[in-house]
Amino acid sequence: MTRRLHTLLLTAAALLLLAAACTEKNPIDNYPVALRLDLTFSDKALRTVPSATTYTRQSHPLNNAYRAFGFGGVLVVHGIDGEYYAFDLACPYENLRSVLIEPDADVIYAICPQCGTKYLINDGSGAAVEGPSRHGLKRYNVGREGVSTLVVYN
């Protein structure tokens, strides 16, 4: 009986350790994100499938539409499934505001110019598929207001 209990406890402990490893925190800290994107005019390039646009403090001045840009900036992707996704531009492996991922021409991957990690973006996962990073990209929420406005937030 005690051997069986011992085995059960060891199994439970191993499962808890595995669960903790799977929920490891993304190294990119939480910074406010608040973007209101107009798909009719200023952000109409995002209507194309697939497409991607980057938003940073340097490229878009703060105003009513662009209020907060996360840690390194925001990458908004119109994925191959027609859905919109948003990620922080900072590479989780480098964890620096100055090292920003760049989407490739086909909007399949975003690549870190420093460490070379490739992140899958066109399916919304942001998963690291090649390179040294163990973490995927930090994701942000994307909602719709009406037909022509996207709201990116956390």
N, C-alpha and C positions, 0 to 999 in steps of 0.2 A: 504494500500500500504506500509506504513512504517513497519507494523508488518511483512509483507512478506519479506521485505528487511532485517529486523533485523534477522529473522529466517535464511535467506540465508547466511548472514554474519557469524552467529554463526556456521552454518554447515560448511562453508568454513574454519573457524578458527579451528574447531575440526579436520577436514581432514588434515590440515597442521600440527597440533600437532601429529597426528597419523603417518604421513609420516616422520616427524622428528624422532620419536621414533624408527621407523623401520630402519632408516639409521644410528643408533648410531655407532660411530667409534669403531673399535676393539681396545682394550687397548694395544695390542702389537704394538709398534712403528715400523716405516719403517726402516729397516736396509738392506744394500745391500745383495743380494743373487746372486751368480754366480757359478753354478756347471755344469760340463760337464761330463756326466756319460757314460761309455763304457759298453754297454750291451753284448759285445763279451767276454771281459776278466774281468776286475776288478770289475764290477758291474753286472755280469751275474746272480746273485741271483734274480735280479728284473725281469727276463724274466718269472718266474713262476707266474701263476694267481691263487690265490691272493698272493701277497708278499709285504714286506715292509722292508726298510733299513733306518737307521738313519745316518746322517752325522753331525759331530760336529768338532770344532777346535781341540779337543783332539783326536778324533778317526781318522781323516784324515788331514794330514799336508797340509798346503797351498802349492799349486803348480799350474801348468797350468790347471789342471782339476778341482781343488777345490780352488776357489778364495775367496768366501765370503759365510758365513753360516747363514745369517739373525740374529735374536736376540738370540735365544737359540740353534740354530742348525736347521737342515732340516730333515723332515720325507718324504721320497718318497714312494708312494704306487702304486702298480700295481693292480688296482681295479677289481672287479668281472665282469665289463663290458669290460675289456681288455684295458682300458685307464689308463694313468699315472697321478697321482696327487701329489702335494707337499704341505706340511704344515710346519709352524714353530713348533719346538719342545716345545717351552715355553707354559705353560698353561696360557690362557688368564685371568683366575680367579686369579691366584697367581701373574702373571705378574713379574716373576723373572727369570733371566737367569739360576739360579741354580735349578729350579723346572721344570723338563722335562717330558712330556707325554711319555708313553711307549705303543707300539702296543701290543695287545694280540696275543696269539698263532695262532688264526684263522684269523687274519688280518681283523677283523670286527670293532673293537673299538680300540681307543688309550685312555689310562686311566692315569689320574694325580695321582701320588702316594701321593701327599700332601692333596688335597681337595677331591679326589675320583671321580671327574667329568669324565663321559664317553663321548667320542666324536666318532661319526660315521665316519669312514674313508674309508671303502671299496666302497662307492658310490661316493666319491669325495667331499661330502658336508662339512665334518668337523664339523657338527652340534653337539652341546651339547645335549645329549639325557637323561642324568641322572646326578644329582649332582647340586651343587650351581651355576655353571657358567651360565650366561645369554648370553655369546658370544660363537660363534663357533671358531674353530682354524683359525689362519691367513693363508690364502692360497697364494701360489706362482704359477707362470706360469710354465708350462712344454711344451717344444717344441721338435721337432725331427730334427736332422740333419742326413739325410740318413736313413739307416735301423737300424743301431746299436748304435746310439748316442742320448742321451737325454740331453737337456739343461734346467736347472732350473734357473729361473730368476724372478726379479720383476721390 
